[in-house]
Amino acid sequence: MLQKVKFAPGFNKQVTSTGGESQWVNGDNVRFRYGTPEKIGGWAQLGSVQITGRATAIHHFVNTSGIKYAVLGTNRILYAYSGGIFYDIHPIKATTTLTSAFSTTNGSKTVTLTFASNHNINKFDIILLDSFTSITNSGFASGDFTDKKFMVTSIPTDTTLTIEMESNESGSGASTSGGIRVKHYYPVGPAAEVASTGWGLGSWGGQQQGQFTSTLSSSINTSVTSLTMASSTSFPSSGTVLINNELITYTGNSGGTLTGLTRGANGTTAASHSSGATVTDASDFFAWNAAASGDIVTAPGIWSLDNFGNKLIATISNGETFQWDSNPTDANSTRATIVSSAPTASAFSLVSTPDRHLVFFGTETTVGTASTQDPMFIRFSSQEDINTYTPSATNTAGTQRLADGSKIVGAIRGRDAIYIWTDTALFIMRFVGPPFTFSFQQVGTNCGLIGQNAAVEVDGTAYWMSDNGFFRYTGKLESLPCLVEDHVFDDINLTPKQHINAGLNNLFGEVMWFYPNSGSGVVNRMVAYNYLDSSPERPVWTTGTLARTTWQDSAVFGKPHATEYDPSAETADSDVNYVHGNTDGATTYYEHETGLNQIKAGQTSAITASIESGDFDIGQQGLNGDGEFMMKIRRVIPDFLAQTGDARITLNLRDFPNDTQASSSLGPFTVTSGTQKIDTRARARSISLKIDNTSTSQFWKLGTFRIDYQPDGRR
């Protein structure tokens, strides 16, 4: 006879499929509303181009002129998005005008820029070029450099740097010819963690392999015993270099020339190399004692973004703070500038409202002295004044050092307070007015934040991810019951903690966390908690593969916005914001909950959604089933509350819990809005139900399915 098949809302991944009877145990790109699963909404790219690097922060606000802005900070560039266009508003650290600037080599993309003195620019920094003066004998023209951005590819010496062009030099080679103006962007940081060494970790006084690069001044054949580089100043007096795939040892280094060469070292093959080829230091560590292993990493480049009225406030993690006025008519053509009186080294910042104080966390005990940065120290400005930080009797500036933890990890602004997390504890910061300005209260222990952006607040409740679970604060600290906890924490990559970020989708009552799994260095997984549908008896959680590096709720633009990062992508070279030589990948900016598909770069693709139940069995004559009886399945009656396009139904059959489902599945059966029934002929001890879709413009919301099955003996 026909039996209704009902399942509790949310996923339960703390049980086996057999133990998940009457529950959903797996799925992707689905959510629950009113206890019922449905496919999530689609997303469409905003703007016609990608932006350079990995987006680490996003902030929406409306200025007093009614203009809506989205500000996105990547690990390389700060962008303002408005009216479908990205504007580069990144601050300039230094501007230098060069003469006799260019050196090129025929057949090479590498261009060397020469400065009159130390340029203080590092590899991978971004520079913007303008005021070009023609180069002789190069084949390059003004359009190749003017108003172009480049990522620095190497630092041969303190006074030179190299960039990569889109095509090879077609002339006869230029030597210190032409002029240019170089605008150095404030460095933010790498796209991902970078391995570091330090005292007690690497060899004392040692040399890091691959730290220095230069270029060949002239071509070499397979037998030469000396070679000349553009500069060998930073190379050791003897060692090993790598050119293409050949390792070459040398015994002398003088005036840019390496002598005493042994070709094809360490099993490599001697080869000819063209002028301009990259020469990389490949020397082993040499130092007193042996090299030690360790896991010290350099944190990725992260922004914290907020607005002080019309002014955007942007802080580089462990760096300086900038402001950008969104109100002038030419705002989109102006750049952020440094807040000159603010601390110069802070973990992050935010604006306390409505009292209007700018607050810095993990900041300097002495303003302007980066060496005094204290990871547990808080400093706030005077009210309505982002340039005053020294407390006095006539202002409301002040400081506070927290006691529990080793560093302040993150903070968010709530309804009536600021929530501050260290690596171990939770504090509440409230505006109380003069003479103390703010009060500080510790409200939780052993509940630290996993990463700077891993917390959100909604309706007076803060939600966050810790190293060992999920928490919320509603006036009291609570561990958040989670039926997918092992699935998340047994497969999370905790090395790039700063990549983990939280998002709020209040259109559907969801708090989401995006994280990298154990096999990935970038975000590729999602876990979501539905605070509207959850109850103490049944918390509603889902998991999936939606990968977003930032998320902003719908308050300003009406729908959520988010970013997706591809480390291998390149921005389009036709875009004014294109960075030549970019090796950091690119970010795509999306509007979510729009349509049924993914729209990216003008291409529409399907969003594949699925949900799968635990196994259920059958009883007989008032007895519980528990797998005692076989069952005969005759037909399935589909029921969708809403359906666009086709969906698929699969019945996975098992005789025993350890049987492989795929080898004995029924289906998939295609279900249209007019499908009345699915005839089957199957026999099994237990079955599970899977609903999915694979094509574009498909949507489904599940109703109550009925299955015609009956007992069919014990064997």
N, C-alpha and C positions, 0 to 999 in steps of 0.2 A: 504494500500500500504506500501512498505518498506520505512522506514525512518532511516537515519543515526542518531546515538546517539553519541553526542560529549560532552565532559566534560573538564572544565578548569583544568590545572595541579595543583597539590598540594591539601592538605586537607583544608576545611573550617569548623571548629568546632565552629565558632561564630554564627552559624545559626541552626535552626531546620532542620530536614531532608526535610520537605516540603519547607523550605526557601532555601535549597541548590540545587535547580533545576539547571541542567547543571554544577554541581560541584561534586567533590568527598568529602565525609564527614567523612569517617572512613577507617581504614585499619591497617595492621600490617605487618612488614617485607617487605615493598615495598619501592621503590624509583621512582623518575621521571627522565627520560632522554629525552631531546628534546621534552618535554611536554607530554611524554607517560609513563604510569606506568608499572613497571616490578617488579618481585620478586628480592630481594637482593641476593648477592652471598653467598656461604657457608663459613664455617670456620672449621678448623681442629686443634686439640691440638698439641702444640709444646712441645717436651720433653715427656718422658714416665711417668712422675709423676706430681702430684700437689705439690705446695709449701705451707709452713705453714703460716697461717694468711691471712689477707686481704691486697692485693696489693694496695698501695696508690700512687705509682709513678713508671714510666717507662721511660727509656732513651736509645736511640740507638746512637751508634757512631762507627766510623771506626778508628782504631789506625794507626800509621805510618807504621806498618808491614802489613797493609791490612786486619787485622782480624776484623770481625764484631762482636760487642757485643751488647746485650740487657741487661741492668741492671734493676732489679726489686726490689723495696723496699716494703716489707710488714710491718705490724705493729709490727713484731717480728724480722725478719731476712732480711739482704741485700744479694741478689743473683746476680751473673753474669751468663748470658746464652750465650753459644757459642757452635757450633757444635752439637746441640741437647741435651746438658747436662747443668744442673744447678749446679753452684759452689757456695758454701757458702763462702762469703767474708766478713761476718759481723765482725766488730771490737770487740776486747776483752777489757772489762773495767778493770778486775782484774783477776789474777790467784793465787789460794791458794792451797797449798799442805796440806792435812789433814792426821793425824794419829788417830787411834782409832775412825774412822769416822762413822761407820755404826751401827744403831740400827734397828732391825727387829722384827716382831711378827709373829708367826706361823699362817698361814691361812690368812694373810693380804698382800695386794699389797703395802702398805705404807712402805717406807724406810726413816728413819730419818738420816740426816747428821749433825754431830756436829763439830763446828769450835772452835778454841782456843780463838777467840775474835769476836767482832761484825762484821758480814759478809756484812752488808749494801746491802743485797739482798732482793727484795720484792716478794710478791706473784705474780705469772704469769710471772716473769722473766725467761729467758732461760739460762741454764747452760750446758756446755759441759764437760764430764768426761773423764779422761784418767789416765794412770799410776796407774792402779788398784793393790791393795794388797788384797789377798783372805780374805773373811769373814768366820769366824767359825760359824757353826751351823745354817746357813741361807738357804742353798740350792741354793743360787745365785752364779754364776760363773763370770769369767772375761768378757766373751762375753756379759753379761747382762749390763755391765757398760762401758767398754772400747770403746772410740770414739762414745759414745751415747749422744744425746741431750735430755734434760728433761725440761719441764715447771714446775716451782716450784708450788706446790699445796697448801702449807701453811707455815707460819712462826710462829711456837710455841713460840720461844724466839728470842732474838737478836743474839744468837749464834747457833741456830738450824734452819733447814728447812726440809721439807718433799718433796719427789717425789713419783710418782706412777709407779710401775712396770707393765709389761704386764701380769704377772701371780702372783698368791699368793706365799708367802714364804712357802717352803715345808720342812724346817728344824725345829729346836726346838726354834728358836729365838736367835738373836745375840744382844749383848749389847756392844756398843762402841768397835767394832772390825774392823780390816782391815783399809786400807788406800786408798786414791784417790786424784787426782788433779782436782780441780774445776776451770773451765774457765767461768767467768761471762760475758755474752753478754751485751753490752750497751743496756739499756732499750729504747724502742721506744714509746710504748703506747698501749692503748687498741684498739681492732678492731672497736669499736663503742664508741660513747659518754657514759660516766659513770657519774651518778648523784653524785654531790658533795655538801658539806655543808661548811659554813663559817660564819664569824662574821655577825650577823644580819639575818642569814638565819636559822641556826639550834640553838639548845639550847646552851647557854653559858656554857662551861665546861662540855658538855654532852658527852655521850658515844654512838657511833654508833652501832646499832644492827648488829651482824654478823661480826664485825670487826676482832675478834680474834678467832682462832681455836687451838685445841690441840688434843691429842689422849688418849684413855683410857690405863692406864698401866696394868690393869688386867680386866677380865670379871666381870660383875655384874649381879645379878638376879633382880627380880621385887620388892624386899622388902628392899634392903640395903639403909641405910640412910647417907652413905658417899661414895665418889668415889675418886680415885687417877688418876691424869693425868700426862702426860710427863712433862708438865709445866703449872702452873696457874698464872704465874707472871703478865700477861697483863689483867687477868680477874678481874672484880670488886670484892670488899670484900663480897658482897652479890648480888644476882641477879638470872638469869635464864640461863640455858644451854639447847641446843638441841642435842640429840643423836638419830640418825635415825629419827623416827617420834614422839619421846617422848620428851616433855618439862619437865624439872626438875628445881624447884626452890631450892636455897640454902641460908643459913644464915651465913656461915663462909668459909674462904679461907686461908689456911695456908700450906706452904711447898708442894704445888702441890695437896693438898687434899681439896675437897669441902665437907663441913659438913652441918648438919641440912637439909637434903634433903626432899623435898616433891615430891613424884613421881606422874607421870601422871597429871601434872599441866595444867590448862587452857583447860580442856576437852580432853586432850590426854590420851593414855592408857599406863600404866606402862608395860615395857617389859624388857627382858634380852638382854644384849649387850656384844659383844665379845671384848676381848683385842685388841687394835689397832683401835677401832671404833673412828670416828671423833667426837670431842666434840666442838660445836660451841656456842660462846657467843650469847645468845638471850635476853639479858637484854633490857628493855625499856630504852629510854633516861632518864637520871636523871640529873637535872641541875636547876639552878635558872631560873625561868620563863618557859613558855611553848614552845615547839618546833614550829617553823614557817615553812611554806611551801615556796618553791621557785623552780626556774628552772635553777640554776647554774649547768653546766656540765663540766666534764673534756674532753678536745678535744681528738679525736682519734690520734693514732700514725701515723704521716705523714712524708714522706721524700720529700726533693727537690733534684733533681739530674741534673748534668751537667758535661761537661768534659772540662778540661783545657789542651788541647793537648791530650797526652796519659793518663793523670791522670783523673780518675773519681773524681768528687767533690760531696759529699753526706752530706746533713745537716738534722739532726733530728729537726722537728718543735719545737721551743723553747728550743733547746738543742745545742749540739756541732756539729762540722764539721769534716769530715774525707776525706782522699784521698786514692785512690787505683791506683797503676801503672799497666796499662794493657799491657805494652810492654815487660817485662821480659819473658823469655821462661817458667818460672814457675809461671806466673801471676795467673793462675787458682788455684794454691795451696797456694797463699798468701792472707792475709787479709788486709782490709782497716785499716788505722792507723789515729790517730787524727792529725789534723793540729794544732800543738802546739801553734802557735802564733796567731791563729784566734780567733775571739770572741767565747765565750763559751755558749752564749744564744742568738739565733737569730730565728725569725719566719721562714725564708727560705733564700736561696741564689741562685744566678745565675752568669754565666760568661758573661761579656760584651765583644763582639767580633766586629771587629777584633783587638780592642785595647788591649784586654787581661788584664782585671781587674776582680778580684773576688769581687762581690758586695753582701753585707748582708743587709737584710731588717728587720725592727722591732728588732733591735739589741742593743748592749751595748753602752752606752756613754763612759764607761771606759772599755777598752778591758781586758777581763779576770775576770771581776766582774759581775757576773750574776745578782746581785741585782740592777744594773744600766740599765737593759734592758728597752728600751723605744719603745713602739709599733709603733711609728711614725718616728723612727730614722734610717738613712741609713749610712752605712760605707763601703768604698771600699778600696781595697788594692792598693799598688803601682803597676805600670804597669810591667807585666811579673814576679811578685813576690807575691805569695800567703801567704807569711809569714811577710809582712811589712804592718802595718795599722796605724802607727802614722805619721801624716803629717809632712813634713819638706821641706826645700828649695831644697833638692836634690832628692825628690821622688814625685810621683803623687798620693799618698794616700790622702784620704779626707773623709769628712762627710757632711751630709745634713739632716735637720729635715723638714718634710713636715708639712703644716699648716692646711689643710682642712681634717677633719675626726678625728676618735678616734684611729684607727689602720690601718696599711698597711695590706691589705688582700692578694694580689697576685701581681705578675709581670711576664711578658713574654718578650723575646727578639724579636724585629721586624726587618724589613729590614734595617733601618737606625737609630733605636732608641729603647729604652727600655720603655715599657708601664708599669706604676705603678698605681695600684688601691688601694685606701683606701676604707673604708666602705661607703664613700659618694662621692668621686671624682676620676678623672683620671688625671695623670701627665705623662709628657714625659721627659725622661732622655736621653740626647745626649752627646756623647764624643766631646769635643771642644778643648782638649789639654791644656797645661800649659798656665797660672798659675791656672786656675779653674778646669781643667780636665773634669768636666761634668757640663752641664747646666740643670736646672730643670724648667719646665714650666707646670702650671696647664692649662688643655685644656677642662675640663668638670666638672660639678657639678651635684649633685643629680643623679649619675650614678654609684654608687659603685658596687664592685664585690661581688657576693653572696658567693663565696668560693675560696680557694687558687688556685684551678685548673680549674676554670670555664671560662677560656678565651683562645683563640687561635688567631694566626695571619696568614694571607695568602695574598700574592701578595700586601703587603703594607697596608692591611686593618685588623684591630683588631675587633674581634667579642667576645661578652661576655654576660653572664646572670647576671642580677642584681636582687635585691629582688622583683622588681615590673615590670620586662620586659626585653627585649633583646635590646642590643645596638651594634653599630659599630662606628669605628673611621677611616675615610678615609682622614684625614686632617681637618675634621670637625666632631663634635659629631652628631650622628643621632640615633634616636629611630628606631629600626628595626620593620617595619610593620609585624604583626604576626596574622594569621588567626586561630591559635590554642592557643592563649595566655590564655584565660579563662580555657580551658581544662587543661593546665599545672599548672597555678598558683592557681586554685581553688582546686587542688588535690595534691599539693606538700607538703612533710614533710620538714619544714624549720628548725626543730631542728638539724638534722645532716647536716648542710650546707656544712661542709667540705667533705662530701661524693660526692657532686655534682662535676662532672668533664666534661670537654669539649674535643672533639676530632675532628681531621681534616681528611677527606678522599678525597684527591685531585684527586684520580682516577675518582671520580664522582662529584666533586665540592660540597661536603657536609661538613657542620659544624654541629656537633652533641653535645647534652648535655645529660648526663645520670644522673638520679636523683631518689630518693625514693618518692613514692607517700604517701598519708596521712596514709595509713594502713601498712606501712613498715618502718623499721629502716635501711634497706640496699637498695642499688640501684636496682630498678626493672622496670624503665621506661626510654624511650628515646624520644627526640624531635630533629628533624633535619631540617636545613635550606639549601636549594640548591641555592648557590650564582651564579651558572652558568645559571640556568634556570629561575631565578627570574627576574621580571621586576617591575618598580614602580607601575604598574597597578595590577600586580598579583604576590605577593611573594609566593614562593613555599615551603611549610612546610609539613612535615610528622611526625607522632607519631608512637610509637610502644612499645613493651615489651622487646626489646634487652637490657640486663642488663650487663654493663661493668664498672668496677671500675677504669680502666685506658685505654687509647687509644694512640697509637703512629702511625703516618702516615708512608707512604711507602718509604720515601726517602732513607733509608739505606738498607732494606731487600727486596724492590721491591713491597711488599704488606703490608697493615696495620696489626699491631699486637695489641692485647687487652687482658684484663684479666677479668675473671668472678669469683665471690666470692660466696662460699657456707658456711654459718656459721655453718652448722651441719656436714660438711665433715671432714674426717680425711685423712691425707697423708698416703701412703702405708708404712707399717712398714718394708718392705724390702729395702726401699730406704735409702741411706746413710744420706740423709738430714732429715729423720724422727725425729719428736720431740715427745717423750713419754709424755703422759699426756696432750697433746695439747687440749685446750678447745676453741680455737679461729677460728676453721674451716680451710678451705684450699682454695687456688686460683688455677684456671686452666688458662694456657697461650695458646692463640689461634693465628693462622694466619688467617686473613679474606680475603674475595674475592677469595676463592679457592674452586672449585667444587660447588655442588648444595646442600650439606647436612651439618649437624653437625656431626663431628667425635670427640668423647671424650672417653678416656680410651679404645680405640680400637673398640668402638661401634658406628655404624652409625645410625642416627635418622633423621627424616624428619624435615625440616624447614617449618612450616606452614605459608603461606603468604595469605593475603586477602586484598581486596579493595572493598568499597561499595559507591555507588553514593547516592546523594540526590534524592528525589522523583521528577518525571517529569510527566506531564499530556498532554492533547491533546486539540487543538482548532478545530473550525469548521467554514467554510465559512468566512475565513479571520479574525475570532475573536480569541483573546488570550484564552488559556485554563483556567488557574487559577482554575482548579477543577470543572468547570461548566459542563463538559461532561464526561460521562463514556466512556471507551474505551474497545474494544475487541482486545485481543492479540492472533495472530494465530501462529506465528513462530518467531524464533530468528536465525539470520545468524551470527555465531561467526567469528571473524577475529583476529588472533594473528600474530604479526610481527615475533615472534619467539616462539616456543613451544617445550619442551622436556617432554615426558611423558604426563600424563593426567592433565587437569584442570577441574574446576567445575564452572557452571553458575547457579545462583539462581535469580529468579525474585520475589521480595517482593511486595505484592499487598496491597493497602489500599483504602478504600472508604473515610476515614476521617483522618486527621493528627494524632489524638490520638489513632487510631486503632493499635493493636499489629501486627507487621509484621509476626512474627514467626507462628502465627496461620493461616496465609493465603498465605504462600509462595508457589511458583512453583519451584520444584527442591529440591535438587541440581541435575542438569543434567551433566553427565560426558561428557567432550569434548576431543576428541583425535585430532591429527593433520589431520585426514581424515574426521572429522565430517563436513558435509555440512550445515546442518540445524537442529534446534530443534523445533519440532512441539509442540505447546501448545494450550490450549483451556481455556482461562481465560477472566475474565471481572473485571475491577476495575476502580476507578477514577484516581488513580495515581500508578506508579510503580517505583521501584528502582532496580538497577543492582548490583549484588555482584559476584566477581570473586575470587576464592580461590583454594588452593591445600592442600592436606593432607598427601601425601605419599613421600617417598624418591625419589631422582633423578628426580624431577620435576622442570621445569622452564617455565615461560611464560612472554611474553611482549605483551601488549595489542595493537591491531590495532583499527579500526573503526567498531564497531558493527552496525548491522542494525536489526530493529525490525519491523515486519509486524503488524501494528495495525490500527484501524479505529474508528471514533466516533460511539457511540452506545447509543445515547440518554442522557437525563439529569437525569434519575433515574434508 
